[in-house]
Structures are given as C-alpha cells and as structure tokens.
Amino acid sequence: MALDINGTDGSGTVSNFSVNDTRFTINSSGFLRNASAIGVILINLNVTISASDGLTNSTFFFVNITQAIGEIETLVDGTRLDATINNNTIISLNASIITGTGVIALFNNQSLINNGTSPIGNLTTFNRVGLYNITSVLQGNINFTEDRETWSVTVIIPVVAGNVTGVARALCRSRKLGYFNPNLPVLREAGCI
C-alpha cells in the first residue's frame, strides 16, 4: 500500500508526519506505505501532521486488506482438458499454483495422491474401466482464497479389429438387439456377432 498525504499550516510549513501503527511508515513529505507484508485485516490508522508553529492535526482512516484470488491449474497428461485413455495406461497428473501461495493437494476420485508446495505431480496407472475425477485444490490461507480445478479421465477397453474383447462383443450384441446406448462409441470392428 502507498498513499501520499499532504498538509499545510498557516505558514505553509509542515515539520513532521507520524503514524500510529508500526506496520506502516511515513516520511517527512507525507508518503505513507506499509513497512512489511500484512495479512488480511482492517486497520484503523491515525496520521498526525505537526506544523513548525507547534500545531498538530490528526486524521483517522481505515485500511482494509482483503484476500487475493488464489488460482490453481490441473494438468491431465500435460493438458488442461478431459482425457479418454485405454485401460492399463499410465499418465501424469500435475497441479501448480498460478496465483497465490500455500499447500496444494491432488486427488483422484477424492483420494489424495499427492500434496505439498507447488508444483506437485503423480504418475498414475488407470487399470479399471470407468470415469475418474482429477482435482487439484489450493487450500486457502490468510492472504489467498481457496481454488480448485477438476478434469475427468475416462478409461475404456480398447477394441482391436479382428480381436474384439468380451466387453466389446457384448456391446455389439446389445446394439444388434436394439439396446444400443447412444453415449457409447459405435462399434463396427470385425468380430461382432
């Protein structure tokens, strides 16, 4: 914080400025600034101006220091996007603070897989078919708000032409019987019955 304060007496001579809080300094020309880092707080300051003729004047005002916005990013296999991968694939999951400070945590379906200071990461093997939520969390602190970002990883069984797996064969049967799920990929590989 920085503020320039001006004042004059009848003769136009100001001899001294002072402030009532040691977290702030003010120089002889009236430039007020914080002397050190200050956390979130509401401070009532009293700035006093002394004139060469012995007169003084005090002004009280509030300084409101609020939290800054914290921002985190989550990378799924190097991108900030949802991913679809084959079963038994290893990918990197990473989290980094963009704005802020503090401890961050990385989750796979609400299970903590890493935490610490930025950046953090984990090589994760996905060995079950399903949908996984990958979330990073910047834990809020006195100076920064909490932030979180989530991407999904969809794990599928790969279908290889001429070598259709049991799951894919069942999907082909369901489609041919009229029970096709429009959210699943259309299977046209050889080997469907």
Residue pairs with C-beta under 8 A, 6 or more apart in sequence:
1 24
1 32
1 33
1 34
1 63
1 65
2 31
2 32
2 33
3 31
3 32
3 33
4 29
4 30
4 31
4 32
5 17
5 26
5 30
5 31
5 32
5 47
5 49
5 59
6 30
7 14
7 17
7 30
7 49
7 57
8 14
9 51
9 52
9 53
9 55
10 51
10 53
11 51
11 52
11 53
13 51
13 52
13 53
14 30
14 49
14 50
14 51
14 52
15 50
15 51
15 52
16 28
16 49
16 50
17 26
17 27
17 28
17 29
17 30
17 32
17 47
17 48
17 49
17 50
18 26
18 47
18 48
18 50
19 25
19 26
19 32
19 45
19 46
19 47
19 48
20 45
20 46
20 47
20 48
21 43
21 45
22 35
23 34
23 35
23 36
23 38
23 43
24 32
24 33
24 34
24 35
24 45
25 32
25 33
25 35
26 32
26 33
26 47
30 49
32 45
32 47
38 65
39 65
39 142
39 143
40 65
40 66
40 67
40 142
40 143
41 65
42 62
42 63
42 64
42 65
43 62
43 63
43 64
43 65
44 60
44 61
44 62
45 60
45 61
45 62
45 63
46 58
46 59
46 60
47 58
47 59
47 61
48 56
48 57
48 58
48 59
49 56
49 57
49 58
49 59
50 56
51 57
67 140
67 142
67 143
67 144
67 145
68 99
68 100
68 143
68 144
68 145
69 99
69 100
69 144
69 145
69 147
70 97
70 99
70 100
70 102
70 138
70 140
70 144
70 145
70 146
70 147
71 97
71 98
71 99
71 100
71 138
71 147
72 95
72 96
72 97
72 98
72 100
72 104
72 136
72 137
72 138
72 147
72 148
72 149
73 80
73 95
73 96
73 98
73 136
73 149
74 80
74 93
74 94
74 95
74 106
74 134
74 135
74 136
74 149
74 150
74 151
75 92
75 93
75 94
75 95
75 96
76 82
76 83
76 91
76 93
76 134
76 151
76 153
77 83
77 85
77 91
77 92
77 93
78 92
78 94
80 149
80 151
81 151
82 151
82 152
82 153
82 154
83 91
83 151
83 152
83 153
83 154
84 153
84 154
84 155
84 156
85 91
85 126
85 153
85 154
85 155
85 156
86 155
86 156
86 157
86 158
87 126
87 127
87 128
87 129
87 155
87 156
87 157
87 158
88 125
88 126
88 127
89 125
89 126
89 155
90 123
90 124
90 125
90 126
91 123
91 124
91 126
91 153
92 121
92 122
92 123
92 124
93 106
93 108
93 113
93 121
93 122
93 123
93 124
93 134
94 106
94 119
94 120
94 121
94 122
95 104
95 105
95 106
95 114
95 118
95 119
95 120
95 121
95 136
96 104
96 118
96 119
96 120
97 104
97 118
97 119
97 138
99 144
100 138
100 143
100 144
100 145
100 147
101 141
101 143
101 144
102 138
102 139
102 140
102 141
102 144
103 115
103 116
103 117
103 139
104 115
104 116
104 117
104 118
104 120
104 136
104 137
104 138
104 139
105 112
105 114
105 115
105 120
105 136
105 137
105 139
106 112
106 113
106 114
106 115
106 120
106 121
106 122
106 134
106 135
106 136
107 113
107 133
107 134
107 135
107 136
107 137
108 122
108 124
108 132
108 133
108 134
109 132
109 133
110 133
110 135
113 122
113 124
114 120
114 121
114 122
126 132
126 153
126 155
128 155
129 155
129 156
129 157
129 167
130 154
130 155
131 152
131 153
131 154
131 155
132 152
132 153
132 154
132 155
133 150
133 151
133 152
134 150
134 151
134 152
134 153
135 148
135 149
135 150
136 148
136 149
137 146
137 147
137 148
138 144
138 146
138 147
138 148
139 146
140 146
157 165
157 167
157 168
159 165
159 168
159 187
159 189
160 189
161 189
161 190
161 191
162 189
162 190
162 191
163 191
164 172
164 187
164 189
164 190
164 191
164 192
168 187
168 189
168 191
168 192
169 191
169 192
169 193
171 184
171 187
172 187
172 192
172 193
173 192
173 193
174 180
174 181
175 186
175 187
176 192
176 193
